[in-house]
């Protein structure tokens, strides 16, 4: 049976994330817990240290699954580590890079299998974007608002993720709808907030809200509320 799946809106490893992160700690159940800092290209060490400090405060020791390059993602040794995990948490950063590195790799196949077997799987911001069917990357440089879709890891089918929805994620809606189609589901999640799938139900956790965007429709869900309209996580192919 798959473990909990958490899509976090960003500002991870800081106060306000306790509700969903405590659920992840519980799900780890004494097994190894890893942070995957692939997306944090400029400062992966800082991301790992922040995660370790945060989860230590919640009673969980976290180490890095050191997947920083495509060569790392092909490692049998790292795949074996991922396969014994109780928690795999993909930190934020570059939304295009993390999907490119993991897609089709031995490490991602092991991560996916671990989740299918009960490991908790989480991603924040770029990490959460990579777990959906499409990730949204910059359409041009410089510029942040215009986004174009790229194929991601597909654990949550039929949707794309809008992180930091309460700060800047809403600005991505026009370009995302133009390229994906207005009726494609966009999942907007505020910072320090998560959409969590556990026991067959999506539910909102944390400090803010989860907003489902489809065409002109907006459905918003607050802490503890069941989220209606999100697709169930699927047994995505390894790539």
N, C-alpha and C positions, 0 to 999 in steps of 0.2 A: 504494500500500500504506500503511495507517495507520502512524503513528509509535508509539513507546512511550506507554503510558498509565500514570500513577502516581497511586494514591490513598494519600495520606499521612495518618497518624493524628493529626498535630498537632505542636506545638513545632517548626515548620519553621524553616529558616534558622539552625539551631544545630548544634553538634557532635553526632554520632550519625547525622546524615542523609547522610553522605558516600556510602555505597554506591549509593543510588538517585539522588542528585543528580549524581554523576559520570556515571552512565548518561545522565541528561538532558543534561548538558553535551556529552557525546560525540554525542548525537543531534542537537543544535543544528547541528553541522557548519558553523560559521562564519556561519550565518544569524542574523538579529536574534532576540534573546531578550527576552521581555517578562514582567513580573509584572503580574497583574490584581488590584488591591486593592479591588475593588468591595465585598467583604464587610467590609472593615476600616473601617466607617463612621465610627467615632470618631477614628481616627488613620491614615488611608490613607498619609499621607506617611511616618510611622514605619515602616509595613510595607514600603514601597518601599525606604527607606534600609536597613533590615535585610536585605532580599533582595539589594540591590546589594552591600553589604559581604560577605555570605556568598558569593555567586557570584563576586565578584572573587577571593576566596581560592581558588576552584576553577578560576580562569583564564577566567571568562566575564563579559563585560560585559552587564548587564541594565538595561533601561529600563522605564518604566511605560507600559503600554497604558491610558490614563487613562479608564477606563470606570467612572464613579462614580455616574451617574444614568441613568434611562431615556432622557433626551435624548442622552447620550453614546453609549448603545448603538445609537442610530439613525444615528450618524455614518458617512457614506460614507468619510470620511478615515480614521477609526479602523478601519473594516472593511478598508480597503486595507492598513493597517499590519499588521493581524492576518493577512491573507492571505499575507504574505511571511515570516512567522515560522518560526524553527526550533525555538523553545520558547515555550510559553504556560503560565504557572504561575499558577493562581488561589489566592491566599492565603486564610487563614482569617478568621473574624469572624462575621457574622450569616448563618446558613444559609438563612433565608427570603429575605432581601433580594437576595443574589447571584443566586439562581435567578429571582426576579421580574424583575430588571433585564435579565438576559441572554436569557431565554426569548423566542423569536420575533423576536429583533432581528437587524439587519444584521450587527452585530459578532459575535454568536454564530454566525450562518450562516457567516461568514468563518473564525472559529476552528475550527468543525467541519470545514470544507472543508480548511483547512490541515492539521489532524490526519489527515484521510483521505489527504492527499497526502504524508505523511511527517513532519510536524511533531510533536515531542514535546508531549504535553498532560499537565499535572499539576494536582492540586488537593490542598490540605491542609485538614483539618478541615472547615469550612463549604464550602470549595472542592471537596473530595472528595465531600461530601454532595450538592452540586449536580450532580455528574456522574452520579449514579445515577438510578434511575427515580423514587424519592421522596427528598425531604429531610425531616428531622425537626425541627420547630420547637416552641417552647414552647406547651404546651396552655393555660396560664394564667399570669398575672403577679400577684405574684412566683412564683417556682418554676422549677426547672431540670430536675428528674427526669422529670416527665410531659411526654411529647412527642406530637405529632400529625403525621401525614404530610401533605405537600403535594407536588404534582407538581413534578418537577425536570427536568433537561435530558435524561435518559434515555440517556446514552452507554453505561452499564452497565445492562442491562435487568433487571427482575424482582427488584430488591434495594434495600435502604436501607443507609446507611453509619453505623456507630457509631464516631466518632472518640474519641481519648483513652481507649481501651478499658481500659488498665491503671490509669487514675486514676478516671474517673467514667463512662465510656461504657457500662459494663455495667449501670448503674442505669437506662438507657433501655429495656432489653429488655422489661419487663412492659408498659408502656404502648404500645410499638411493636408488640408481638405482639398485643395486644388490639385495636388498630385496623387493623392490616394483615393480621392472621391469623397464627396460630402457625406456619404452614408457609412464610411468606414469608422469604426469605433475608435475614439481617442480617449485614453484613460488619464485624466489629470489628477495628480496627487500633490497636495501641499507639502512643504518642508516639514520634517519631523513627524511625518504621517505615513501610514502604509495601508495598502490594500492587501489583505492576508487571506489566502485560501487554506482552510483547514477543516477537516471533517465534512468535506463536500460543500462548504459555504464560503463565499467571499464576504469579508467583514472589514470595516474601517477601524483602524487603530491609530492612536497617537494624538497629536496636538491640534490637527487641522481637519480637512475634509477631503473626500474623494469625489471627483466630478466626472461623470461619463458624458462625453460630447459626441453627438451623432447628428449631422446636419445642423439645424437651428436648436435642437433639443439639448437641454442641460439637466442632468439628474445629479443631485448632490447628496452625499451621505456623510453623517457625522460619526464621532467616536462610538464604537460599539454597535452601530447599525449594520444590518446585512445589506450587502451591495447587490442590487438586482439589475441584471443586464450584462454582467461580465461573463465571457465564455469560460467554461471550465478548463483548467490546464490540461494540455494534451501530452501524449507520449510522443514528443517531437523526435524526428529522426536525428541521428547523430550528425548528419550533414554529408 
